[in-house]
Every structure is written in structure tokens, then in C-alpha cells.
Amino acid sequence: MENKVVDAYIDELQGFLKPLNAAERDDVLEFYREYIIDAKLDTNDKIINELGSPKHLARRVLADYSIKMSEQNYQEIDDGKISDNEKMKKNAGMIWIIILALLASPIAIPVAIALILAVVLFVGLAVTFTLLFIFLVALSVVGGIGAIVVGIAVIFQSFTTTLFYVGAGLAILGVDLILIPLIISFCRWVWDVIVMFFRWIGKKLIHGRKTPVKEGKENA
């Protein structure tokens, strides 16, 4: 076998695996080097026919890695002390990597396009809903405070009216204090569902390919 062919493929693959740390990258590269040699893939065309281009293979490897890290809730990062915002960013990155990996497969391209459209639609709806929610909350807070101010302003004219307006204002603010955490919790739940859905998609359409995985077994 021409080792130069293998070296060239592995070197190019290495360039696309920068998101992995050195140990993980070396492990992946060693696995695929041994696989190519054992399978006697002695030309670049044979390697690409079996594994795909280095860029496409790297996308599947990174998708596999991202899915596993997400399933482990990123416990391997900073001893599991990673912030929720950082987890959200990494999960968003995982979703993007999965989409790129799907785009690397001609069979999965329609699915990837559909997922991209779904993500764009979701983001658009999420931004619209968030802005609308912020507007309504701000409006209700202003209304609640305004009602309290009006109630205090007429305290010497009608104590009953004061109680009504102050009570209504406090009720509005109280509802806001209840709704805001509930809405935030709901949005987080929706995001978690989306992350789980993409992990499932990744396992079914990326792990489901015949390309060998790092553990040395072929995907079913």
C-alpha cells in the first residue's frame, strides 16, 4: 500500500478535527489509519468511497463526539461545573455540526435541508415570541405600577378607590412574577426537547451509516 496516500488522507482529516483535544484527535486518527490499512484501501478513490472525503468524515466524527458530550451533560468539561449558558452554546453547536454531517451525506441532504428550514422557522418564532413576551411583560409592569400610583394619588379622595387600584396593581405585578419563571422554564423545556430530537436524528442518520466508528465497530 502507498503509505503516502494514507498519510495524505489522515493529514487532511487532522486539519478538520481541531475542535477535539490532542488525545481525542490522536485516538481518532490512529483508528482510521489502522482501518484504512486493515481494509487495504490502497488508493485515494477507495478511501473516499469507503469513508467519504476527510471533511465529510470529520463532520461525522465531530457530530458523534458532540452527541456523546451532550448526552453526558458536558461532565468532562471543568469537572461538570460548566455554566448553563455555555451548555446552551455547546448544544447549539452540536445541532449545527449534526446538520453539517447530514449535508455530507447525499441520502440525508433532504433531511438536513428540512432541519435547517425548521431551525430557521423555530428561531424566527422564538425571537418573535420573546420580543412579544418582553413587550407584554413591560406593558403589564408599567400598567401595574401605574395602577398603584393612581391608587395612592386618590387616597385622600376615596380610600376604597385606592384599595381597588393598589390591589389591581399588586395583582398584575404578582401575575408577572409567577408567569415570568414559568415562561422561562417552558422555553428551557422546549430547548431541551429540541436538543434531544437532534441527538436522536444524529444517532439514527449518522450512526446508522456503514462508516466505522471510533470504537472499532460498524454502525448498525
N, C-alpha and C positions, 0 to 999 in steps of 0.2 A: 504494500500500500504506500502511496505517496504521502509521507507524513506532512509535507508542505501543504497539501490540500486540507488535512485535518487541522493543522496549526492555523491556517488562514481562517477557516471557519470558526474555530474556537476563539481566536483573537478578536474577530469581528463580534462574536457573541458577547465576549467580555465587555466590550465597549457599551453594550446596551444594558448591562446588568449593574450599573453604577448605584442604583437605589439599595442594593444589597450590601451588607458589610463584607469585609475581606474574606472572613471564614466561610460565610454562606456562598459567596461568589466562587471561591475556590472549590467548594464542595460540588456546586452545580457544574462548573466547567470540567472537573475531573470525571463526574458521572457521564456527561455527554461525550467526552473524549473517549472513555472506555467503551461506551455504547457504540460509537461510530466504528471503532477498531474491531470490536467483537462482531458487529454486523457486517464487517468487510465492505463498508461503503467507501470505495476507493476513488470516487470522483466527486466533484462538487455537485454535479447534477443528481447523483444518487443520494447524497446527503440531504440536499434540499428537498428532493422528492419524498424522503423518509421523515425529515424533521421540520421542513419548511426553511425559509431564509433565517439567518441569525436574528434579524429584527423581529420577525414573527414568533420565533421560538422564545426569544427573550420576553416578549409580551405575555406569552402563556406562562412562562416561569414566574414572572413578576405577579401575574394575576393569581397564580397558585399560592405564592408567598403571601400576598396581601389578604387573600381569603383566610388563610390559616392564622395570620396575625389578628385579623378581625374577630375570628371565632374565639381566639384566646383572650380577647378584650385587651390586647396590647400589654399583657402582663410582663412581657420580656423587655419592655421599654421603661427605663427609670424605675425598675422594680415594681411596676404596676402603678406608679404614682403619677402617671400621665394625666393631664387635665382633660375635662370633658370637651373643651373646645378643640384641643389637639386631637382627641379621638374622632371628633366630628370631621376635622380636616382630613385625617388619615382614611376614614371611611369614604369620604367624598373622593379621595384619590383612588381608593380601591375600586369604586364604581367606574371611574374613568378608565382605569387600567383594564378592567373587565371588558368594557366597551371596545377598547383598542384591540384587545386579544380576540374578541369576536370578529372585528373587522379584518383581522388577519386570516380568518377562515372564510373562503368563498361560500361555503354552505351556510355559515352563520351571519353573513353580511346583512340579509334582510332583517334578522332578529336584532342585530346591532343598530341598524337604522331606525327600527321601530322603538328601540330603547332610548336612542338619542332624542327622538321626537317626544317620547314620553317624559324624559328628563326635562327637556326644554319646556314642555307644557306644564309639568309639575312646578318647575322653578318660577315660571310666569304666574301661575296660580298662587304659589306660596308668597311671592312678592306682593301681588295684588291683595291677597288676604291679609298679609302682615300690615301693609300700609292702611288698609281699611280698618283693621282692628285698632291700630295705633290712633287713627283719626277718631274712631268711635269712643275709645277709652279717654282720649284727651277731651273730647266733647263732653262726655259724661262727667269727667272730673271737674271741668270748668262749670258745668251745669250744677253739680253737687255743691261746689264751693260757692257758686253764685246764689243758690237757694239758701245756704246758711247765712251768707252776708245779708241777703234781703230779709231773712227772718230776724236777724239781730238788729237791722235798721229800723224795724217796725215794733221793737219790743215795748216801747213806751206807748204805742198806739193800740196794739192788740196782742196780748200775751198768747192768746190762742193761735193767732196767725203766726206768731214767732215759733211756737212749738211745731206747727204744721210744716213750715218751710225748713226749719232746722232739722226736724225729723226726716223730711223727704231728702234733704241734702246728705245727711248721715247715711240714710238707707242706700242712696245712689253710690256713695263712696264705699260703703260696705260691700255692695254687689260687685264693684270693681275689684276690691281686694280679694274677693272669692273667685271671680272669673279669670283674673289675670294668671294666677298659678295653674288653674285648670286648663286654660288655653295653652299655656307653655308646656304643661305635661302632655297634652294631646298632641302638640306639634312634635315633641320628642318621641312620642309613641309612633307617630306616623313615620318619622325619620328612621326609627329602629326597624319598622316593618319594611321600609324600602331597602335598607341595608341587608336585611335577611333575605329579601327577594333576590337581590343581585348576587348574594353569596350562593343562593340556590341555583340561579341561572349560570353562574360561573362553574359550579360543580357539574351541572348537567351538560353544558355545551363545551366547556373547556376540558374538564376532567374526562368527559365522555369521549374525547378523541383518542385515536390509537397512539398518539405521540407518547413515548415513555416518560414517566415522571421520575423525580429525583430519587425516590425510594427504590427504584430499580424494577418496578412492576409496571405493566401496561394498564392503562385505564380501561375499565370495562365498558 
